[in-house]
Amino acid sequence: DGVFRPVSLPGAAGSSRGVLWEDLDGDGDLDLYVGRDGPNLLLWNDHPSGNHWLQVLLHGAPSNTSAYGTRLRLNVMGTELVRDVETGSGLLAQSSPRVEFGLGSAASIDSLVIEWPSGRRETRVNLTIDQLVEFTEGVVPTDVPETLQRGVFALHGAAPNPFNPTTRIRYELPRRAAVDLRVYDVRGRLVR
């Protein structure tokens, strides 16, 4: 019903050092692993929710092979869900290489935009829900419309970085268009 309730777990007393979440059993819901001073805890999420999901595993080339630093923008029913591929999620914990999206009752996905660390930007369409999909940087699936394959959408790295006191931000578009650029700090706050 969307409300948390306290649950007593045998052996859970004491201090914990790190928590990570991952879909360990491949059923679309996230399970928790808790690193502790004593025995670690694995908390399986076996509650059937009836909600839809998508998991994405990326392989970078020329970006780093683990695709760390890649931003994913999933568009579902007029809503944009944003996730980053990260190396860590807390003290003594490392994030899953897979990126998980909870889709709720949405039965379809409009598009997935992948913004690679190299500056390359790729758009994926015709994705099926409730599955793990894998993409390699620069490899375009054959079911992507030709108009999207031909288009170049790229945001290149800022120079100099960090800004001191100014920087140059270069980008490419397939045709002339109005552009809205926003700069965020490392904490996700809008700077300009």
Backbone as JSON Lines, residues from 0, in Angstrom:
{"i":0,"aa":"D","n":[0.82,-1.21,0.0],"ca":[0.0,0.0,0.0],"c":[0.85,1.27,0.0]}
{"i":1,"aa":"G","n":[2.15,1.15,-0.27],"ca":[3.03,2.32,-0.36],"c":[3.51,2.83,0.97]}
{"i":2,"aa":"V","n":[3.34,2.08,2.06],"ca":[3.76,2.52,3.39],"c":[4.8,1.54,3.91]}
{"i":3,"aa":"F","n":[5.89,2.08,4.48],"ca":[6.91,1.23,5.09],"c":[6.45,0.81,6.48]}
{"i":4,"aa":"R","n":[6.78,-0.43,6.84],"ca":[6.49,-0.94,8.18],"c":[7.78,-1.5,8.77]}
{"i":5,"aa":"P","n":[8.01,-1.32,10.08],"ca":[9.22,-1.89,10.68],"c":[9.17,-3.42,10.63]}
{"i":6,"aa":"V","n":[10.29,-4.04,10.31],"ca":[10.38,-5.49,10.25],"c":[11.58,-5.92,11.08]}
{"i":7,"aa":"S","n":[11.39,-6.85,11.97],"ca":[12.48,-7.36,12.8],"c":[13.17,-8.49,12.05]}
{"i":8,"aa":"L","n":[14.49,-8.36,11.86],"ca":[15.26,-9.38,11.15],"c":[16.21,-10.05,12.12]}
{"i":9,"aa":"P","n":[16.21,-11.37,12.2],"ca":[17.15,-12.06,13.07],"c":[18.59,-11.73,12.68]}
{"i":10,"aa":"G","n":[19.42,-11.38,13.64],"ca":[20.83,-11.08,13.39],"c":[21.07,-9.72,12.78]}
{"i":11,"aa":"A","n":[20.07,-8.84,12.72],"ca":[20.23,-7.54,12.08],"c":[20.7,-6.45,13.03]}
{"i":12,"aa":"A","n":[20.82,-6.75,14.31],"ca":[21.27,-5.74,15.27],"c":[22.73,-5.42,15.0]}
{"i":13,"aa":"G","n":[23.15,-4.2,15.32],"ca":[24.52,-3.78,15.1],"c":[24.6,-2.75,14.0]}
{"i":14,"aa":"S","n":[25.85,-2.41,13.63],"ca":[25.99,-1.33,12.66],"c":[26.26,-1.89,11.26]}
{"i":15,"aa":"S","n":[25.75,-1.16,10.29],"ca":[25.93,-1.51,8.88],"c":[26.86,-0.5,8.25]}
{"i":16,"aa":"R","n":[27.6,-0.93,7.22],"ca":[28.59,-0.06,6.58],"c":[28.23,0.35,5.17]}
{"i":17,"aa":"G","n":[27.44,-0.4,4.48],"ca":[27.11,-0.06,3.11],"c":[25.9,-0.85,2.64]}
{"i":18,"aa":"V","n":[25.14,-0.24,1.75],"ca":[23.96,-0.89,1.19],"c":[24.02,-0.75,-0.33]}
{"i":19,"aa":"L","n":[23.74,-1.83,-1.02],"ca":[23.61,-1.71,-2.47],"c":[22.37,-2.47,-2.9]}
{"i":20,"aa":"W","n":[21.82,-2.04,-4.0],"ca":[20.62,-2.68,-4.52],"c":[20.89,-3.13,-5.95]}
{"i":21,"aa":"E","n":[20.34,-4.3,-6.26],"ca":[20.49,-4.88,-7.59],"c":[19.42,-5.95,-7.74]}
{"i":22,"aa":"D","n":[19.03,-6.21,-8.96],"ca":[18.07,-7.27,-9.24],"c":[18.85,-8.58,-9.33]}
{"i":23,"aa":"L","n":[19.1,-9.2,-8.19],"ca":[19.96,-10.38,-8.14],"c":[19.33,-11.61,-8.78]}
{"i":24,"aa":"D","n":[18.01,-11.69,-8.8],"ca":[17.35,-12.87,-9.35],"c":[16.7,-12.62,-10.72]}
{"i":25,"aa":"G","n":[16.9,-11.43,-11.3],"ca":[16.43,-11.16,-12.66],"c":[14.93,-11.08,-12.84]}
{"i":26,"aa":"D","n":[14.2,-10.76,-11.74],"ca":[12.74,-10.71,-11.85],"c":[12.18,-9.29,-11.96]}
{"i":27,"aa":"G","n":[13.08,-8.29,-12.08],"ca":[12.63,-6.92,-12.31],"c":[12.49,-6.07,-11.07]}
{"i":28,"aa":"D","n":[12.53,-6.68,-9.87],"ca":[12.5,-5.87,-8.65],"c":[13.88,-5.87,-8.01]}
{"i":29,"aa":"L","n":[14.16,-4.84,-7.23],"ca":[15.49,-4.67,-6.65],"c":[15.59,-5.37,-5.31]}
{"i":30,"aa":"D","n":[16.7,-6.08,-5.12],"ca":[17.01,-6.75,-3.87],"c":[18.1,-5.93,-3.17]}
{"i":31,"aa":"L","n":[18.23,-6.08,-1.86],"ca":[19.2,-5.3,-1.08],"c":[20.27,-6.2,-0.48]}
{"i":32,"aa":"Y","n":[21.5,-5.71,-0.51],"ca":[22.62,-6.39,0.15],"c":[23.22,-5.37,1.11]}
{"i":33,"aa":"V","n":[23.34,-5.75,2.39],"ca":[23.82,-4.84,3.42],"c":[25.16,-5.35,3.95]}
{"i":34,"aa":"G","n":[26.22,-4.54,3.76],"ca":[27.53,-4.85,4.32],"c":[27.58,-4.41,5.77]}
{"i":35,"aa":"R","n":[27.99,-5.32,6.66],"ca":[27.92,-5.05,8.09],"c":[29.22,-5.4,8.78]}
{"i":36,"aa":"D","n":[29.34,-4.98,10.04],"ca":[30.48,-5.39,10.86],"c":[30.42,-6.88,11.14]}
{"i":37,"aa":"G","n":[29.21,-7.4,11.34],"ca":[29.01,-8.83,11.55],"c":[28.67,-9.47,10.23]}
{"i":38,"aa":"P","n":[27.87,-10.53,10.25],"ca":[27.47,-11.17,8.99],"c":[26.67,-10.2,8.11]}
{"i":39,"aa":"N","n":[26.97,-10.2,6.83],"ca":[26.24,-9.36,5.89],"c":[24.81,-9.88,5.73]}
{"i":40,"aa":"L","n":[23.93,-9.01,5.25],"ca":[22.53,-9.37,5.06],"c":[22.16,-9.3,3.58]}
{"i":41,"aa":"L","n":[21.42,-10.27,3.12],"ca":[20.86,-10.24,1.77],"c":[19.35,-10.27,1.93]}
{"i":42,"aa":"L","n":[18.7,-9.23,1.43],"ca":[17.25,-9.09,1.56],"c":[16.61,-9.25,0.18]}
{"i":43,"aa":"W","n":[15.98,-10.41,-0.06],"ca":[15.33,-10.68,-1.33],"c":[14.0,-9.95,-1.4]}
{"i":44,"aa":"N","n":[13.7,-9.36,-2.53],"ca":[12.42,-8.72,-2.76],"c":[11.6,-9.66,-3.63]}
{"i":45,"aa":"D","n":[10.73,-10.43,-2.99],"ca":[9.92,-11.39,-3.74],"c":[8.45,-11.01,-3.76]}
{"i":46,"aa":"H","n":[8.16,-9.76,-3.46],"ca":[6.77,-9.31,-3.45],"c":[6.33,-9.01,-4.87]}
{"i":47,"aa":"P","n":[5.36,-9.74,-5.4],"ca":[4.91,-9.47,-6.78],"c":[4.18,-8.13,-6.85]}
{"i":48,"aa":"S","n":[4.72,-7.2,-7.62],"ca":[4.13,-5.86,-7.66],"c":[3.19,-5.68,-8.85]}
{"i":49,"aa":"G","n":[3.41,-6.43,-9.91],"ca":[2.61,-6.24,-11.12],"c":[3.06,-5.03,-11.93]}
{"i":50,"aa":"N","n":[4.13,-4.35,-11.48],"ca":[4.65,-3.18,-12.2],"c":[5.65,-3.61,-13.27]}
{"i":51,"aa":"H","n":[5.8,-2.77,-14.28],"ca":[6.72,-3.05,-15.37],"c":[8.08,-2.41,-15.1]}
{"i":52,"aa":"W","n":[9.09,-2.86,-15.84],"ca":[10.46,-2.42,-15.6],"c":[11.29,-2.57,-16.87]}
{"i":53,"aa":"L","n":[12.47,-1.94,-16.84],"ca":[13.48,-2.1,-17.9],"c":[14.84,-2.0,-17.24]}
{"i":54,"aa":"Q","n":[15.76,-2.89,-17.62],"ca":[17.14,-2.81,-17.16],"c":[18.03,-2.67,-18.38]}
{"i":55,"aa":"V","n":[19.07,-1.84,-18.23],"ca":[19.97,-1.54,-19.35],"c":[21.4,-1.83,-18.91]}
{"i":56,"aa":"L","n":[22.13,-2.57,-19.73],"ca":[23.55,-2.84,-19.51],"c":[24.31,-2.26,-20.69]}
{"i":57,"aa":"L","n":[25.28,-1.4,-20.41],"ca":[26.0,-0.68,-21.46],"c":[27.45,-1.13,-21.55]}
{"i":58,"aa":"H","n":[27.99,-1.07,-22.77],"ca":[29.4,-1.36,-23.03],"c":[29.96,-0.17,-23.81]}
{"i":59,"aa":"G","n":[30.9,0.54,-23.22],"ca":[31.45,1.73,-23.87],"c":[32.6,1.41,-24.81]}
{"i":60,"aa":"A","n":[32.67,2.13,-25.92],"ca":[33.78,2.06,-26.87],"c":[33.59,3.2,-27.85]}
{"i":61,"aa":"P","n":[34.27,4.31,-27.78],"ca":[35.55,4.55,-27.14],"c":[35.47,4.99,-25.67]}
{"i":62,"aa":"S","n":[34.29,5.26,-25.14],"ca":[34.2,5.59,-23.71],"c":[34.69,4.38,-22.92]}
{"i":63,"aa":"N","n":[34.87,4.53,-21.62],"ca":[35.36,3.42,-20.81],"c":[34.44,2.21,-20.97]}
{"i":64,"aa":"T","n":[35.0,1.02,-20.93],"ca":[34.25,-0.19,-21.25],"c":[33.09,-0.45,-20.3]}
{"i":65,"aa":"S","n":[33.17,0.04,-19.06],"ca":[32.07,-0.14,-18.11],"c":[30.99,0.91,-18.27]}
{"i":66,"aa":"A","n":[31.22,1.91,-19.13],"ca":[30.27,2.98,-19.43],"c":[30.0,3.89,-18.23]}
{"i":67,"aa":"Y","n":[30.92,3.91,-17.24],"ca":[30.74,4.82,-16.11],"c":[30.67,6.26,-16.61]}
{"i":68,"aa":"G","n":[29.73,7.02,-16.04],"ca":[29.55,8.41,-16.45],"c":[28.51,8.59,-17.55]}
{"i":69,"aa":"T","n":[27.95,7.5,-18.04],"ca":[26.91,7.59,-19.08],"c":[25.59,7.99,-18.42]}
{"i":70,"aa":"R","n":[24.86,8.87,-19.07],"ca":[23.53,9.27,-18.6],"c":[22.48,8.68,-19.52]}
{"i":71,"aa":"L","n":[21.43,8.11,-18.91],"ca":[20.33,7.52,-19.66],"c":[19.07,8.33,-19.4]}
{"i":72,"aa":"R","n":[18.34,8.64,-20.46],"ca":[17.07,9.38,-20.36],"c":[15.99,8.51,-21.0]}
{"i":73,"aa":"L","n":[15.14,7.94,-20.15],"ca":[14.07,7.07,-20.62],"c":[12.78,7.87,-20.65]}
{"i":74,"aa":"N","n":[12.14,7.92,-21.81],"ca":[10.88,8.65,-21.98],"c":[9.72,7.67,-22.01]}
{"i":75,"aa":"V","n":[8.84,7.8,-21.01],"ca":[7.71,6.9,-20.84],"c":[6.46,7.72,-20.58]}
{"i":76,"aa":"M","n":[5.47,7.61,-21.45],"ca":[4.18,8.27,-21.27],"c":[4.32,9.75,-20.9]}
{"i":77,"aa":"G","n":[5.2,10.47,-21.6],"ca":[5.37,11.9,-21.36],"c":[6.23,12.25,-20.17]}
{"i":78,"aa":"T","n":[6.82,11.26,-19.5],"ca":[7.69,11.5,-18.35],"c":[9.11,11.06,-18.7]}
{"i":79,"aa":"E","n":[10.11,11.86,-18.3],"ca":[11.5,11.49,-18.52],"c":[12.1,10.98,-17.22]}
{"i":80,"aa":"L","n":[12.63,9.76,-17.24],"ca":[13.33,9.17,-16.11],"c":[14.82,9.21,-16.42]}
{"i":81,"aa":"V","n":[15.63,9.74,-15.5],"ca":[17.06,9.92,-15.75],"c":[17.86,9.07,-14.76]}
{"i":82,"aa":"R","n":[18.82,8.32,-15.29],"ca":[19.72,7.52,-14.46],"c":[21.14,7.69,-14.99]}
{"i":83,"aa":"D","n":[22.11,7.6,-14.08],"ca":[23.53,7.64,-14.44],"c":[24.18,6.31,-14.11]}
{"i":84,"aa":"V","n":[25.14,5.9,-14.94],"ca":[25.93,4.71,-14.64],"c":[27.03,5.17,-13.7]}
{"i":85,"aa":"E","n":[27.03,4.64,-12.47],"ca":[27.95,5.1,-11.42],"c":[28.85,3.97,-10.96]}
{"i":86,"aa":"T","n":[29.95,4.35,-10.32],"ca":[30.88,3.36,-9.81],"c":[30.58,2.97,-8.38]}
{"i":87,"aa":"G","n":[29.96,3.82,-7.61],"ca":[29.71,3.51,-6.21],"c":[28.43,4.12,-5.72]}
{"i":88,"aa":"S","n":[27.87,3.52,-4.67],"ca":[26.61,4.03,-4.15],"c":[26.68,4.31,-2.65]}
{"i":89,"aa":"G","n":[27.85,4.23,-2.09],"ca":[27.97,4.48,-0.66],"c":[29.24,3.87,-0.12]}
{"i":90,"aa":"L","n":[29.41,3.96,1.17],"ca":[30.6,3.43,1.83],"c":[30.67,1.92,1.65]}
{"i":91,"aa":"L","n":[31.79,1.44,1.15],"ca":[32.04,0.01,0.98],"c":[30.98,-0.7,0.13]}
{"i":92,"aa":"A","n":[30.43,-0.01,-0.85],"ca":[29.43,-0.61,-1.73],"c":[29.67,-0.15,-3.15]}
{"i":93,"aa":"Q","n":[29.45,-1.01,-4.11],"ca":[29.59,-0.66,-5.51],"c":[28.28,-0.92,-6.22]}
{"i":94,"aa":"S","n":[27.87,0.04,-7.04],"ca":[26.61,-0.08,-7.77],"c":[26.65,-1.22,-8.78]}
{"i":95,"aa":"S","n":[25.49,-1.71,-9.12],"ca":[25.34,-2.7,-10.18],"c":[25.73,-2.06,-11.5]}
{"i":96,"aa":"P","n":[26.34,-2.81,-12.42],"ca":[26.62,-2.24,-13.74],"c":[25.35,-2.04,-14.56]}
{"i":97,"aa":"R","n":[24.27,-2.69,-14.14],"ca":[22.99,-2.51,-14.83],"c":[22.28,-1.28,-14.28]}
{"i":98,"aa":"V","n":[21.55,-0.62,-15.14],"ca":[20.73,0.53,-14.74],"c":[19.29,0.07,-14.76]}
{"i":99,"aa":"E","n":[18.59,0.3,-13.65],"ca":[17.21,-0.18,-13.51],"c":[16.23,0.97,-13.59]}
{"i":100,"aa":"F","n":[15.15,0.77,-14.31],"ca":[14.05,1.72,-14.39],"c":[12.77,1.02,-13.96]}
{"i":101,"aa":"G","n":[12.06,1.59,-13.0],"ca":[10.73,1.12,-12.65],"c":[9.72,1.88,-13.51]}
{"i":102,"aa":"L","n":[8.84,1.18,-14.2],"ca":[7.92,1.8,-15.15],"c":[6.49,1.86,-14.64]}
{"i":103,"aa":"G","n":[6.23,1.3,-13.46],"ca":[4.86,1.31,-12.95],"c":[3.93,0.58,-13.88]}
{"i":104,"aa":"S","n":[2.81,1.2,-14.22],"ca":[1.81,0.57,-15.07],"c":[2.04,0.84,-16.57]}
{"i":105,"aa":"A","n":[3.09,1.59,-16.91],"ca":[3.36,1.91,-18.32],"c":[3.59,0.63,-19.11]}
{"i":106,"aa":"A","n":[2.88,0.48,-20.21],"ca":[2.96,-0.73,-21.02],"c":[3.9,-0.57,-22.21]}
{"i":107,"aa":"S","n":[4.46,0.65,-22.41],"ca":[5.37,0.85,-23.53],"c":[6.36,1.95,-23.19]}
{"i":108,"aa":"I","n":[7.43,1.98,-23.97],"ca":[8.5,2.96,-23.81],"c":[8.56,3.8,-25.07]}
{"i":109,"aa":"D","n":[8.6,5.14,-24.92],"ca":[8.68,6.02,-26.08],"c":[10.08,6.0,-26.68]}
{"i":110,"aa":"S","n":[11.1,6.22,-25.85],"ca":[12.48,6.23,-26.34],"c":[13.46,6.16,-25.18]}
{"i":111,"aa":"L","n":[14.69,5.79,-25.49],"ca":[15.79,5.81,-24.55],"c":[16.93,6.58,-25.2]}
{"i":112,"aa":"V","n":[17.38,7.65,-24.56],"ca":[18.51,8.44,-25.05],"c":[19.71,8.11,-24.19]}
{"i":113,"aa":"I","n":[20.81,7.72,-24.84],"ca":[22.05,7.35,-24.14],"c":[23.07,8.44,-24.43]}
{"i":114,"aa":"E","n":[23.55,9.1,-23.38],"ca":[24.56,10.15,-23.5],"c":[25.88,9.6,-22.95]}
{"i":115,"aa":"W","n":[26.76,9.16,-23.86],"ca":[28.02,8.52,-23.49],"c":[29.03,9.56,-23.02]}
{"i":116,"aa":"P","n":[30.01,9.17,-22.18],"ca":[31.05,10.1,-21.74],"c":[31.87,10.69,-22.89]}
{"i":117,"aa":"S","n":[31.94,9.99,-24.02],"ca":[32.69,10.49,-25.18],"c":[32.01,11.68,-25.84]}
{"i":118,"aa":"G","n":[30.74,11.96,-25.45],"ca":[29.97,13.02,-26.09],"c":[28.98,12.48,-27.1]}
{"i":119,"aa":"R","n":[29.11,11.24,-27.47],"ca":[28.18,10.61,-28.42],"c":[26.81,10.5,-27.77]}
{"i":120,"aa":"R","n":[25.77,10.75,-28.56],"ca":[24.38,10.66,-28.08],"c":[23.63,9.73,-29.02]}
{"i":121,"aa":"E","n":[23.01,8.71,-28.45],"ca":[22.3,7.71,-29.25],"c":[20.87,7.59,-28.74]}
{"i":122,"aa":"T","n":[19.94,7.38,-29.66],"ca":[18.53,7.21,-29.31],"c":[18.08,5.82,-29.7]}
{"i":123,"aa":"R","n":[17.4,5.14,-28.78],"ca":[16.87,3.81,-29.03],"c":[15.34,3.88,-28.95]}
{"i":124,"aa":"V","n":[14.67,3.23,-29.86],"ca":[13.21,3.17,-29.89],"c":[12.8,1.7,-30.02]}
{"i":125,"aa":"N","n":[11.5,1.44,-29.94],"ca":[10.96,0.09,-30.08],"c":[11.5,-0.86,-29.02]}
{"i":126,"aa":"L","n":[11.67,-0.38,-27.79],"ca":[12.14,-1.23,-26.7],"c":[10.97,-1.96,-26.06]}
{"i":127,"aa":"T","n":[11.18,-3.2,-25.72],"ca":[10.16,-4.01,-25.06],"c":[10.36,-3.9,-23.55]}
{"i":128,"aa":"I","n":[9.25,-3.81,-22.81],"ca":[9.32,-3.69,-21.35],"c":[9.63,-5.04,-20.71]}
{"i":129,"aa":"D","n":[9.92,-5.01,-19.42],"ca":[10.14,-6.21,-18.59],"c":[11.28,-7.07,-19.11]}
{"i":130,"aa":"Q","n":[12.42,-6.44,-19.43],"ca":[13.56,-7.2,-19.9],"c":[14.86,-6.44,-19.64]}
{"i":131,"aa":"L","n":[15.98,-7.14,-19.75],"ca":[17.31,-6.56,-19.73],"c":[17.75,-6.38,-21.17]}
{"i":132,"aa":"V","n":[18.16,-5.15,-21.54],"ca":[18.67,-4.88,-22.88],"c":[20.13,-4.45,-22.76]}
{"i":133,"aa":"E","n":[20.94,-4.79,-23.77],"ca":[22.35,-4.42,-23.78],"c":[22.64,-3.6,-25.02]}
{"i":134,"aa":"F","n":[23.46,-2.53,-24.83],"ca":[23.86,-1.69,-25.96],"c":[25.35,-1.44,-25.88]}
{"i":135,"aa":"T","n":[25.98,-1.39,-27.06],"ca":[27.39,-1.05,-27.17],"c":[27.5,0.29,-27.88]}
{"i":136,"aa":"E","n":[28.32,1.17,-27.35],"ca":[28.5,2.51,-27.91],"c":[28.89,2.43,-29.38]}
{"i":137,"aa":"G","n":[28.15,3.16,-30.22],"ca":[28.45,3.22,-31.64],"c":[27.83,2.13,-32.48]}
{"i":138,"aa":"V","n":[27.24,1.11,-31.85],"ca":[26.59,0.03,-32.6],"c":[25.1,0.33,-32.64]}
{"i":139,"aa":"V","n":[24.59,0.63,-33.83],"ca":[23.2,1.02,-33.99],"c":[22.37,-0.21,-34.37]}
{"i":140,"aa":"P","n":[21.35,-0.53,-33.57],"ca":[20.49,-1.67,-33.93],"c":[19.82,-1.45,-35.28]}
{"i":141,"aa":"T","n":[19.52,-2.52,-35.98],"ca":[18.94,-2.41,-37.31],"c":[17.5,-1.92,-37.3]}
{"i":142,"aa":"D","n":[16.82,-1.93,-36.12],"ca":[15.42,-1.49,-36.1],"c":[15.27,0.0,-35.79]}
{"i":143,"aa":"V","n":[16.39,0.75,-35.7],"ca":[16.32,2.19,-35.48],"c":[16.03,2.87,-36.81]}
{"i":144,"aa":"P","n":[15.03,3.77,-36.86],"ca":[14.71,4.43,-38.13],"c":[15.93,5.1,-38.75]}
{"i":145,"aa":"E","n":[16.0,5.05,-40.08],"ca":[17.16,5.59,-40.79],"c":[17.38,7.07,-40.5]}
{"i":146,"aa":"T","n":[16.3,7.83,-40.29],"ca":[16.46,9.26,-40.01],"c":[17.22,9.48,-38.71]}
{"i":147,"aa":"L","n":[17.03,8.61,-37.71],"ca":[17.78,8.74,-36.46],"c":[19.21,8.27,-36.63]}
{"i":148,"aa":"Q","n":[19.45,7.26,-37.48],"ca":[20.81,6.78,-37.7],"c":[21.68,7.84,-38.37]}
{"i":149,"aa":"R","n":[21.09,8.62,-39.29],"ca":[21.85,9.63,-40.02],"c":[22.13,10.86,-39.17]}
{"i":150,"aa":"G","n":[21.24,11.17,-38.23],"ca":[21.38,12.39,-37.46],"c":[22.55,12.36,-36.49]}
{"i":151,"aa":"V","n":[23.23,13.48,-36.33],"ca":[24.33,13.59,-35.39],"c":[23.88,14.5,-34.26]}
{"i":152,"aa":"F","n":[23.78,13.93,-33.07],"ca":[23.49,14.7,-31.88],"c":[24.66,14.47,-30.94]}
{"i":153,"aa":"A","n":[25.46,15.48,-30.68],"ca":[26.64,15.28,-29.84],"c":[26.85,16.5,-28.95]}
{"i":154,"aa":"L","n":[27.17,16.24,-27.7],"ca":[27.59,17.28,-26.77],"c":[29.02,16.93,-26.37]}
{"i":155,"aa":"H","n":[29.97,17.77,-26.76],"ca":[31.38,17.51,-26.51],"c":[31.77,18.04,-25.13]}
{"i":156,"aa":"G","n":[32.86,17.54,-24.6],"ca":[33.33,17.96,-23.29],"c":[33.63,19.45,-23.24]}
{"i":157,"aa":"A","n":[33.37,20.06,-22.09],"ca":[33.64,21.49,-21.9],"c":[35.14,21.71,-21.78]}
{"i":158,"aa":"A","n":[35.62,22.86,-22.28],"ca":[37.04,23.2,-22.18],"c":[37.18,24.68,-21.87]}
{"i":159,"aa":"P","n":[37.92,25.09,-20.87],"ca":[38.55,24.19,-19.9],"c":[37.53,23.65,-18.9]}
{"i":160,"aa":"N","n":[37.89,22.55,-18.29],"ca":[37.04,21.95,-17.27],"c":[37.93,21.6,-16.1]}
{"i":161,"aa":"P","n":[37.77,22.14,-14.92],"ca":[36.62,22.93,-14.49],"c":[36.63,24.34,-15.09]}
{"i":162,"aa":"F","n":[35.47,24.98,-15.06],"ca":[35.31,26.35,-15.56],"c":[36.24,27.26,-14.77]}
{"i":163,"aa":"N","n":[36.96,28.13,-15.45],"ca":[37.86,29.02,-14.73],"c":[38.2,30.24,-15.55]}
{"i":164,"aa":"P","n":[37.52,31.33,-15.53],"ca":[36.17,31.58,-15.04],"c":[35.12,31.31,-16.11]}
{"i":165,"aa":"T","n":[35.54,30.96,-17.33],"ca":[34.58,30.66,-18.4],"c":[34.95,29.32,-19.03]}
{"i":166,"aa":"T","n":[34.1,28.85,-19.9],"ca":[34.39,27.61,-20.63],"c":[33.71,27.66,-21.98]}
{"i":167,"aa":"R","n":[34.08,26.76,-22.85],"ca":[33.46,26.64,-24.17],"c":[32.77,25.28,-24.23]}
{"i":168,"aa":"I","n":[31.5,25.31,-24.63],"ca":[30.72,24.07,-24.74],"c":[30.36,23.9,-26.21]}
{"i":169,"aa":"R","n":[30.88,22.81,-26.82],"ca":[30.62,22.55,-28.23],"c":[29.58,21.44,-28.36]}
{"i":170,"aa":"Y","n":[28.71,21.56,-29.38],"ca":[27.69,20.54,-29.64],"c":[27.45,20.46,-31.14]}
{"i":171,"aa":"E","n":[26.84,19.35,-31.55],"ca":[26.5,19.15,-32.96],"c":[25.05,18.74,-33.08]}
{"i":172,"aa":"L","n":[24.38,19.26,-34.1],"ca":[22.99,18.91,-34.41],"c":[22.92,18.52,-35.88]}
{"i":173,"aa":"P","n":[21.95,17.69,-36.26],"ca":[21.84,17.3,-37.66],"c":[21.35,18.45,-38.54]}
{"i":174,"aa":"R","n":[20.71,19.46,-37.94],"ca":[20.25,20.62,-38.69],"c":[20.17,21.81,-37.74]}
{"i":175,"aa":"R","n":[20.09,22.99,-38.28],"ca":[20.03,24.22,-37.5],"c":[18.75,24.23,-36.65]}
{"i":176,"aa":"A","n":[18.9,24.55,-35.35],"ca":[17.75,24.55,-34.44],"c":[18.09,25.36,-33.2]}
{"i":177,"aa":"A","n":[17.06,25.78,-32.48],"ca":[17.26,26.47,-31.2],"c":[17.8,25.47,-30.19]}
{"i":178,"aa":"V","n":[18.7,25.94,-29.33],"ca":[19.34,25.07,-28.34],"c":[19.18,25.66,-26.96]}
{"i":179,"aa":"D","n":[18.87,24.81,-25.99],"ca":[18.77,25.22,-24.59],"c":[19.81,24.43,-23.81]}
{"i":180,"aa":"L","n":[20.85,25.08,-23.32],"ca":[21.89,24.42,-22.55],"c":[21.73,24.78,-21.08]}
{"i":181,"aa":"R","n":[21.88,23.78,-20.2],"ca":[21.85,24.02,-18.76],"c":[23.11,23.43,-18.16]}
{"i":182,"aa":"V","n":[23.72,24.14,-17.23],"ca":[24.93,23.69,-16.56],"c":[24.58,23.38,-15.11]}
{"i":183,"aa":"Y","n":[24.94,22.15,-14.66],"ca":[24.67,21.71,-13.29],"c":[26.0,21.46,-12.58]}
{"i":184,"aa":"D","n":[26.02,21.67,-11.26],"ca":[27.21,21.33,-10.5],"c":[27.17,19.84,-10.18]}
{"i":185,"aa":"V","n":[28.22,19.33,-9.49],"ca":[28.31,17.89,-9.23],"c":[27.22,17.38,-8.29]}
{"i":186,"aa":"R","n":[26.54,18.27,-7.62],"ca":[25.44,17.87,-6.74],"c":[24.07,17.96,-7.43]}
{"i":187,"aa":"G","n":[24.09,18.27,-8.73],"ca":[22.85,18.32,-9.49],"c":[22.1,19.64,-9.39]}
{"i":188,"aa":"R","n":[22.73,20.68,-8.86],"ca":[22.09,21.98,-8.76],"c":[22.34,22.78,-10.04]}
{"i":189,"aa":"L","n":[21.29,23.45,-10.54],"ca":[21.41,24.25,-11.74],"c":[22.31,25.46,-11.45]}
{"i":190,"aa":"V","n":[23.37,25.62,-12.25],"ca":[24.3,26.73,-12.09],"c":[23.94,27.86,-13.04]}
{"i":191,"aa":"R","n":[23.67,27.52,-14.31],"ca":[23.35,28.54,-15.32],"c":[22.54,27.91,-16.43]}
